[in-house]
Amino acid sequence: MSLIPATILTGFLGSGKTTLLKRVLTEAHGQKIAVIENEFGDENIDNEILVQDRDEQIVQLNNGCVCCTIREDLRSTLSTLAEKKRKGELQFDRVVIETTGLADPGPVAQTFFMDDEIAETYLLDSILTLVDAKHAEQQLDTRQEARRQVGFADQIFISKADLVDDASVEALAHRVKHMNPRAPQRRVNFGEVPIAEVFDLRGFNLNAKLDIDPAFLDEGHAHHDHDHDHDHDHEHGEHCDHPHHHAHDDDVKSFVFRADRPFNPAKLEDFLGAIVQVYGPKMLRYKGVLYMKGSDRKVVFQGVHQLMGSDLGPKWAPGEKKGSKMVFIGIDLPRQVLLEGLEQCLA
């Protein structure tokens, strides 16, 4: 059986997760989706679109999708679903996990790597985060959970943008980009998102495409990611000056490390191992393409909290400029310690 793709849907209370989910479930895309909801969500999805028996934990939706509520831990719920699929009792092509608005997506993501049975059955595709344009500034100011959700995202949807003026949405987009430069952003109304932007994003694929604009966090040169946000790119070299942004000193920050010299593999492994031991809980997402001494192939690595993995990527192409590029997104990470430590791991 091929791996079942899984998507984690997160976002603060009232950001529109349920609206997006209803839309995805009722759209005619021909896919059967199993939805796992945290039970104490702010608004259950069931009232309108479920056909259900109150005692059963797993219910069939009237369009053939499946919906269940986590009453125990996520691992056992995923395991039960997979077993029912194997036995032919349930039909579904993919899983969406809707977290409660206050959840840290980290432990949910880790479930897919920590447990052998789950890792052999499911493929974590991506973490989608909804950010509510009307309330996000206040939520990001006051709630670390909201900031963590932004830090974890592979794709960010800004909802309710129609309720605020353009300048506010711009300022929010900019702030979020500083917190997480690797997640493309898109504005959505009433959950209207093309299915292609929700599924099969491969945010957790270990591949050589590192989704950050290499110049993004250079001092005095913080422009938007040129791959994604064509509405409001700054030209290269144009100084971006958003007065609102500097008022926020968010604890979720990102920084990029680059080097042209190759890494000494043993030194790098020791250093990253030590860093993850100490700062793992504060490291939300980190990812990189590495130039290793003695290897003719790129090494791709990424991690969530204390879990870190690496893979051999493609060969360096003839004439391609070799170098390493890593992005770290975390809470109050000691930037200097990391940058100097990585520098010392170069050959």
C-alpha positions as CSV (number, residue, x, y, z in Angstrom):
1,M,0.0,0.0,0.0
2,S,1.5,3.4,-0.9
3,L,1.9,5.9,1.8
4,I,-1.2,7.9,2.8
5,P,-0.5,11.7,2.6
6,A,-1.4,13.7,5.7
7,T,-1.9,17.4,6.1
8,I,-1.9,19.3,9.4
9,L,-4.3,22.3,9.5
10,T,-3.6,24.8,12.2
11,G,-4.5,28.4,13.0
12,F,-5.7,30.4,15.9
13,L,-9.3,30.3,17.2
14,G,-11.7,31.8,14.7
15,S,-9.1,32.0,11.8
16,G,-11.3,30.0,9.5
17,K,-10.0,26.5,9.7
18,T,-13.4,24.9,9.8
19,T,-14.6,27.0,6.9
20,L,-11.6,26.0,4.8
21,L,-12.1,22.3,5.8
22,K,-15.8,22.4,4.9
23,R,-14.9,23.8,1.6
24,V,-12.3,21.2,0.9
25,L,-14.6,18.4,2.0
26,T,-17.6,19.5,-0.1
27,E,-15.7,20.4,-3.3
28,A,-16.0,17.9,-6.1
29,H,-12.4,16.7,-6.4
30,G,-13.0,13.0,-6.4
31,Q,-10.8,12.4,-3.4
32,K,-11.9,10.7,-0.3
33,I,-10.5,12.5,2.7
34,A,-10.4,11.4,6.3
35,V,-10.5,14.3,8.8
36,I,-9.2,14.0,12.3
37,E,-10.4,16.7,14.6
38,N,-9.3,17.6,18.1
39,E,-12.4,17.2,20.1
40,F,-12.4,20.6,21.9
41,G,-12.3,22.6,18.7
42,D,-14.1,26.0,18.8
43,E,-16.6,24.9,16.2
44,N,-17.2,21.3,15.2
45,I,-17.5,20.6,11.6
46,D,-20.2,18.0,12.1
47,N,-23.5,19.9,12.4
48,E,-23.9,20.6,8.7
49,I,-22.1,17.9,6.7
50,L,-21.9,14.8,8.7
51,V,-24.2,11.8,8.7
52,Q,-23.5,10.3,12.1
53,D,-24.2,8.1,15.0
54,R,-23.2,9.8,18.2
55,D,-21.5,6.8,19.7
56,E,-19.2,6.0,16.8
57,Q,-15.9,7.8,16.8
58,I,-15.5,7.5,13.1
59,V,-18.3,8.7,10.8
60,Q,-18.8,8.6,7.1
61,L,-19.6,12.0,5.6
62,N,-22.4,12.1,3.1
63,N,-19.9,12.7,0.2
64,G,-18.0,9.6,1.1
65,C,-15.3,11.3,3.2
66,V,-14.6,10.1,6.7
67,C,-14.5,12.2,9.8
68,C,-13.3,11.2,13.3
69,T,-12.6,12.9,16.6
70,I,-9.5,12.3,18.7
71,R,-10.6,10.8,22.0
72,E,-7.3,9.2,22.7
73,D,-3.9,10.1,21.2
74,L,-3.3,10.9,17.6
75,R,-1.1,7.9,17.1
76,S,-3.8,5.4,17.9
77,T,-6.4,7.2,15.8
78,L,-4.1,7.1,12.8
79,S,-3.3,3.5,13.5
80,T,-7.1,2.6,13.7
81,L,-7.8,4.5,10.4
82,A,-5.0,2.7,8.6
83,E,-6.1,-0.7,9.9
84,K,-9.7,-0.1,8.7
85,K,-8.4,1.0,5.3
86,R,-6.3,-2.2,5.0
87,K,-9.3,-4.3,5.9
88,G,-11.5,-2.5,3.3
89,E,-13.8,-1.1,6.0
90,L,-13.0,2.5,5.2
91,Q,-12.1,4.1,1.9
92,F,-9.9,7.3,2.0
93,D,-7.0,8.7,0.0
94,R,-5.6,11.2,2.5
95,V,-5.8,12.5,6.0
96,V,-6.3,16.1,7.3
97,I,-5.7,16.7,11.0
98,E,-7.4,19.9,12.2
99,T,-5.7,21.0,15.4
100,T,-7.4,23.0,18.1
101,G,-6.7,26.7,17.9
102,L,-4.4,26.6,20.9
103,A,-2.3,23.7,19.7
104,D,1.4,23.6,19.0
105,P,1.7,21.7,15.7
106,G,5.1,20.4,16.7
107,P,4.1,17.2,18.6
108,V,1.5,16.5,15.9
109,A,4.2,16.6,13.2
110,Q,6.6,14.6,15.3
111,T,4.0,11.7,15.5
112,F,4.8,11.0,11.9
113,F,8.5,10.5,12.5
114,M,8.6,9.0,16.0
115,D,6.5,6.0,15.5
116,D,7.6,3.3,13.1
117,E,4.1,2.0,12.3
118,I,2.9,5.5,11.5
119,A,6.0,6.4,9.5
120,E,5.6,3.3,7.4
121,T,1.9,4.1,6.7
122,Y,1.7,7.8,6.4
123,L,3.6,10.6,4.7
124,L,3.4,14.0,6.3
125,D,2.8,16.4,3.4
126,S,2.6,19.8,5.0
127,I,1.5,22.1,7.8
128,L,-1.0,24.7,6.7
129,T,-1.6,27.7,9.0
130,L,-4.5,30.1,8.8
131,V,-3.9,33.7,10.0
132,D,-6.9,35.9,10.6
133,A,-6.1,39.4,9.2
134,K,-8.6,41.1,11.6
135,H,-7.2,39.6,14.9
136,A,-3.8,38.4,14.0
137,E,-1.8,41.4,15.2
138,Q,-3.2,41.1,18.7
139,Q,-2.9,37.3,18.7
140,L,0.7,37.4,17.6
141,D,1.5,40.1,20.2
142,T,-0.1,38.2,23.1
143,R,-0.1,34.5,22.3
144,Q,3.0,32.4,21.7
145,E,0.8,29.6,20.3
146,A,-0.2,31.8,17.4
147,R,3.5,32.7,16.8
148,R,4.5,29.1,16.9
149,Q,1.8,28.1,14.4
150,V,3.3,30.7,11.9
151,G,6.8,29.4,12.6
152,F,5.8,25.8,11.7
153,A,3.9,26.6,8.5
154,D,4.7,25.3,5.1
155,Q,2.0,27.4,3.6
156,I,0.2,30.4,5.2
157,F,-3.3,31.5,4.3
158,I,-4.3,35.0,5.4
159,S,-8.1,34.9,6.0
160,K,-10.6,37.7,6.6
161,A,-8.4,40.2,4.7
162,D,-11.7,41.8,3.4
163,L,-12.4,43.0,7.0
164,V,-9.3,45.3,7.2
165,D,-7.6,47.8,5.0
166,D,-4.8,47.0,2.6
167,A,-2.1,48.6,4.7
168,S,-2.9,46.4,7.6
169,V,-2.8,43.3,5.5
170,E,0.5,44.4,4.0
171,A,2.0,45.0,7.5
172,L,0.7,41.6,8.7
173,A,2.1,39.8,5.6
174,H,5.4,41.4,6.2
175,R,5.5,40.6,9.9
176,V,4.6,36.9,9.2
177,K,7.3,36.8,6.5
178,H,10.0,37.8,8.9
179,M,8.8,35.1,11.3
180,N,8.8,32.4,8.6
181,P,10.4,33.3,5.2
182,R,10.1,29.8,3.9
183,A,6.3,29.6,3.8
184,P,4.5,31.1,0.8
185,Q,1.5,33.3,1.7
186,R,-1.8,33.5,0.1
187,R,-4.9,35.6,0.9
188,V,-8.1,33.6,1.1
189,N,-11.8,34.6,1.4
190,F,-14.3,32.2,3.0
191,G,-12.0,29.3,2.6
192,E,-11.9,29.5,-1.2
193,V,-8.6,27.9,-1.9
194,P,-7.7,25.8,-5.0
195,I,-7.2,22.2,-3.9
196,A,-3.7,22.3,-5.5
197,E,-2.6,24.8,-2.8
198,V,-3.8,22.6,0.0
199,F,-2.6,19.1,-0.9
200,D,0.6,17.6,-2.2
201,L,2.7,20.6,-1.3
202,R,5.5,18.3,-0.1
203,G,6.5,20.7,2.6
204,F,8.3,17.8,4.4
205,N,10.0,16.4,1.4
206,L,13.7,16.4,1.8
207,N,14.5,17.9,-1.5
208,A,16.9,20.4,-2.8
209,K,14.4,23.2,-3.3
210,L,14.8,25.4,-0.3
211,D,11.9,27.8,-0.3
212,I,13.5,31.0,0.8
213,D,14.6,33.9,-1.2
214,P,18.4,33.8,-0.7
215,A,18.6,37.6,-0.1
216,F,15.6,37.8,2.1
217,L,17.0,38.4,5.5
218,D,20.0,40.4,4.4
219,E,20.4,43.6,6.4
220,G,18.7,46.5,4.8
221,H,17.5,44.2,2.1
222,A,14.4,42.5,3.4
223,H,12.2,42.1,0.4
224,H,9.5,39.6,-0.2
225,D,10.1,36.1,-1.5
226,H,10.1,36.5,-5.3
227,D,8.8,33.1,-6.0
228,H,5.5,33.5,-4.4
229,D,4.0,36.9,-3.7
230,H,3.8,38.6,-7.1
231,D,1.3,41.1,-5.8
232,H,3.8,43.1,-3.7
233,D,7.4,42.3,-4.4
234,H,10.0,44.9,-3.7
235,E,12.5,45.2,-6.5
236,H,15.9,43.7,-5.8
237,G,18.0,46.1,-3.8
238,E,15.0,48.4,-3.0
239,H,15.1,49.0,0.7
240,C,11.9,47.8,2.3
241,D,10.8,50.1,5.0
242,H,7.7,49.1,6.9
243,P,7.4,51.2,10.0
244,H,4.9,48.9,11.5
245,H,7.2,45.9,11.4
246,H,9.9,47.2,13.7
247,A,7.4,47.8,16.5
248,H,7.1,44.0,16.8
249,D,9.9,42.1,18.3
250,D,8.4,38.7,17.9
251,D,10.1,35.8,19.7
252,V,9.6,33.6,16.6
253,K,12.3,34.6,14.2
254,S,14.2,33.1,11.4
255,F,17.7,33.5,10.1
256,V,19.7,32.1,7.3
257,F,23.2,30.7,7.3
258,R,25.2,30.6,4.0
259,A,28.7,29.4,3.3
260,D,30.8,28.8,0.1
261,R,33.3,26.5,1.9
262,P,32.3,22.9,2.5
263,F,31.3,21.5,5.9
264,N,33.4,19.0,7.7
265,P,30.7,16.3,8.1
266,A,31.8,15.0,11.5
267,K,32.1,18.5,13.0
268,L,28.7,19.5,11.7
269,E,27.0,16.4,13.0
270,D,28.4,16.9,16.5
271,F,27.5,20.6,16.5
272,L,23.9,20.1,15.3
273,G,23.4,17.2,17.6
274,A,24.5,19.3,20.6
275,I,22.3,22.3,19.5
276,V,19.2,20.2,19.1
277,Q,19.8,18.7,22.6
278,V,19.9,22.1,24.1
279,Y,17.5,24.2,22.0
280,G,15.3,21.5,20.4
281,P,12.0,22.5,22.1
282,K,12.6,26.1,20.8
283,M,13.5,25.0,17.3
284,L,10.3,25.0,15.3
285,R,11.5,24.2,11.7
286,Y,15.0,24.1,10.2
287,K,16.0,23.1,6.7
288,G,19.0,23.3,4.5
289,V,20.9,22.3,1.4
290,L,24.5,21.5,2.4
291,Y,27.8,21.3,0.6
292,M,29.8,18.5,2.3
293,K,33.5,17.9,2.0
294,G,34.2,14.7,0.1
295,S,30.7,14.4,-1.4
296,D,29.8,15.1,-5.0
297,R,26.1,15.3,-4.0
298,K,24.1,17.9,-2.1
299,V,23.0,16.9,1.3
300,V,19.5,18.0,2.3
301,F,18.5,18.2,5.9
302,Q,15.5,19.3,7.9
303,G,14.0,19.0,11.4
304,V,11.1,19.7,13.7
305,H,12.1,20.4,17.4
306,Q,14.5,17.6,18.4
307,L,13.9,15.4,15.3
308,M,16.4,15.9,12.6
309,G,17.0,14.0,9.4
310,S,19.2,14.2,6.3
311,D,19.2,12.7,2.8
312,L,21.6,12.7,-0.1
313,G,20.2,15.0,-2.8
314,P,21.2,15.3,-6.4
315,K,24.7,15.7,-7.6
316,W,26.1,19.2,-8.0
317,A,25.7,20.1,-11.6
318,P,28.8,20.8,-13.7
319,G,29.6,24.5,-13.3
320,E,27.1,25.0,-10.4
321,K,28.3,27.2,-7.6
322,K,28.6,25.0,-4.6
323,G,27.6,26.3,-1.2
324,S,25.4,25.6,1.8
325,K,22.2,27.4,2.7
326,M,20.3,26.8,5.9
327,V,17.2,28.4,7.5
328,F,16.3,28.2,11.2
329,I,12.9,29.2,12.5
330,G,12.5,29.2,16.3
331,I,11.7,30.9,19.5
332,D,14.5,33.1,20.9
333,L,17.2,31.1,19.3
334,P,20.7,32.2,20.0
335,R,21.5,33.4,16.5
336,Q,25.1,34.3,17.2
337,V,25.9,31.0,18.8
338,L,24.4,29.1,15.9
339,L,26.1,31.2,13.2
340,E,29.5,31.1,14.9
341,G,29.2,27.4,15.6
342,L,28.3,26.6,12.0
343,E,31.2,28.7,10.8
344,Q,33.5,26.5,12.9
345,C,32.2,23.4,11.3
346,L,33.5,24.4,7.8
347,A,36.4,22.5,6.5
